[in-house]
Amino acid sequence: MLLLVLAVLSALHWMGAAGYVVPEAKGGLGRALVAALTFHLNWLAAQVGYLPASWDVLWSLSVEEVFYLGFPLLFLWRLKWMLVAFVLAGPFARSIWTTNEIWREKSYLGGMDAIAVGCLAAMLTSWLLDRKASAGWWVEAVGWGAILLIAISPGWAAVQWLGRTGLDGSVLALGTCVVMVASVVRGQQGGWFTAPLRWLGQRSYEVYLTHEFVVVSVTPLYVSGPLGLWFVGMVLGSAVLGAVVARYYSEPLNLKLRAMA
């Protein structure tokens, strides 16, 4: 999937398509390709400035892949405590350990804490299920409260303080994991109202890597009108493109790779 996206981006760069050309001042196409394939595009952006949008999404892939490649090494130490260390380091990486706006948002430690929270949540879920533990509905409600606090209340003084201290990302990750752990422990099955979210989750990799193609194409068309309608259109377009890519490209390749294994 990554190779496909890089091939398309390279072709658009060579064609001089607006919104896809990597300026020579920022390293040009070759430098961007090396950064994407060696998972340090986030570091490159912090050094030279934001890359074109469809390139810039690869910053999070850099954080994720470095974590996944290094994760097996954590088993040489105390795994749980290493994960806790990542969780504790995240807010500092997003606040006081950098004066660079891009690195503040896209550093390795600033992004790895959410992945570490997810790993710890999986371990906690397994531990709770083994002990046939239960959770009240209010536990899940607390998680949703944390998510909504960050998602829809950016103007609140408390949320702005969380942003300045780097704790906003921590609250969002913890809230999400509380919802997931509580849902699994309660044995709760997803309903019709969460079906679209699950559908997107199953195709999230394809949707994420390709959604900026839709955004870059649709944004110039927006002149005036309901901003919410324009946003919904982008989400729907991104979902369709991601689903098509998953159905006809990535999933067939996944099946072939699994058969070879």
N, C-alpha and C positions, 0 to 999 in steps of 0.2 A: 504494500500500500504506500509506504514512504517512497519507494523507488518510482512508482507511478506518478505521484504528486511532483516529485523532483523533475521527472522527465517532462511533464506538462509545463511546470514553471520555467524550465530551461527553454523550451520551445517558445513560450510567450515572451521570455526575455529576448531571445534572438530575433523575434518578430517586432520587437519594440512596442509591444502592447502597453497601453497606459495603465499604470498601477502595478506592473509586474517587472519592470526593469530595475535591476540592482545597480545603483550608481557606482562608477569606478572609485569615487571618493569613499565608498563604504566597502571596498574590496572587490566589487564586481561579482559576476556570476561564479567564477571559480572558487573564490573565497567563501561565498555563501554555501556552495555545494559541499566543500570540505567541512565547514562548520556543521551543516545538517547531518552529514554522514558520520561525524565523530562526536556528535551530541554536545557541541558547545556553542550552538547558535545563540543561546541566551547570553553567553559571555561576549560574543562578537557584537551583538546589539548594544550591550552596555558600553562597549568601547567606541563604536562608530555611530551610534544612534539607531533609531527604529528602521528596520528594513521594510520593504513593501508588505502589505498586510498578509498576503497569502504565504509569504516566507516567514513572517513574524510569528505565525501560530506554532511554528516548530520549536519555539523556545520551551514550551512545556514538555514536548517530547524529549528534549535534551535532559531536562530534570528527571523525568520518569525513567529514561533508559539508563542514566548513570546510577540511579537508585537500584534498579533491577539488576544491573550488572554487578554492583557492589553488594547487593543483599546477601548472596551466599557467603561472603566473607564475614558477615556479622555473626554467623554461626560459630566462628572461631572464638568469639567472645561471648559475653552474656547477652543473648539476643534481645530479650525484653528490655533490659536496661539501655541498650544501644538505641532501641526504638524510642524509649522515653527521652533519651538525650536529644534525638532529632526533634521530638515534639517541643521540648523546652527551648531549643535553639531557634526554632522558626520565628517567633515574634521578634527576637533580637536581630535576626538577619533582615527582617522587614522594617526595622526602625533605626537602631543605633549603630549597626555594623556597616552602614553604607551611607554615602551622601549622594550617590548616583540614583536618579529617579528610576531608571530602567532596571538597574541591578537590585534596587529595593523591591521591585515587583517580580523579578525573574531570576533571582539568584538560586543556586542549588539548595542551600539550607532553607531559604524562604519558601520553597515549594515542596521540599521533601517531608516537612512535618505533617502535611495532610495525608500523604501516603503512609507514613508511620502510624498515624492515628487509625487509618483503615486496617493496617496489619494488627494492631493491638485490639481493635474492635472484633476482628475475626477470631483472635485467640480468646477473647472474653466470651464471645458467643458460644464457641465450642465448650468452654469451661462451664458456662451456665446450662447448656443443653445436657451435658453429662450429668449434671446434678438436678436435672428436671426443674430448674428454677422457673419462676414466673415473673411477669412484670405487669404493673397496672397500666391502664390507658394513659394515665397522666404522665408516665415516663416518656412515652412517644410524643405527647403534647409538649413537653418541655423541649424536646429536640426540634419540633416544628417551630416553636417559639423562637429558638435561637436562630434558625434558618431565616425566618421572616424578619427578625430584628435587623439582620445584616442586609437582606435582600431589598426590603421596601422602606427602610428608615434611615437612609444615608445622611439626612439632614439633622437628625437628632444629635444633641451635644454628646451624649454617651457613646453613640456609634462613631462620631468623629474622633472621640478620644481613643476608642478601640483601634481606629485606623491609624492614628498617630503612633500608637504603641505597638502596632503590628499584631494586635490580638484579634482583629476582625476576622482574619483568615482562620485563626485557631477556633474561634467561636463557631464559624460556619462549618468547619470540618467536624468539630465535636458534635454539633447539633445534628448534622447529617448521619454520623455514626450512631448516635443515640437512637434516632429514628429506625435505622436498619437493625440494630441489635434488639431493640424492643419489639419490632415487628416479627423477627424470627423467633424470639423467645416466646412470644404470645401465640405463635403459630398462625399469624394473621395472613390471610390470602389477599392478594391485590384485587381491588375492585375495578369497575369500569372507569372510574374517575382517575385512576393511576395508570391505566392501560397505555395512554400515549407516552407517559414518562418511561414506562418499562420498554416500550417499543423503541424509543430513542436511545435508551441505555444499551439495548442489544446491538445497536448500530452506531454507537457513540464515536468509535474510532474513525469510521468512514465519514460520519457527519462532521466531526471536528476538523479533520484534515482537509476537507473540501469546502467547508461552509464559506470561507472567504472568497471563493470564486463567485458565489452568489452575491455576497455583500458588495464586492467590488463592482459587479455588473449592475446591481440594482440601485446602489446609492446615488449614482449620477441622475437616475430617473426621478428621484424624489425632489420635488420642488416645493410643494406645499400640500397641506391636507393633514388628515389625522396621523400623527406620528405612530400611534399604537397600531393602526392598520398596516402601515409600512413595515413595522417591526414584525407583525404576524406573518406578513407575506414573505419576509426574509427567512423566518423560522421554517415556514412550510416549504419554501424552495430549497433550503438547505437539507431538510429532512428527505425530500424526494431525491435530490442528487445523491445524498449519502446512501439511501436505500438502493438506488440503481447500481451504484458502485459496489455495494456489498453483495447484491444479488448476482451480478454478472462478472465480478472480478475477484474481490477478496475472498468471498466464501468458497467459490470453486477452487481457488488456490489453497485455501486452508484445508479443504478436503484432500487434495492431492498430497500436501505436505504430511498430513496425519496418516495417510495411507502408506507413505514411504517410511514413516517411523514404525 
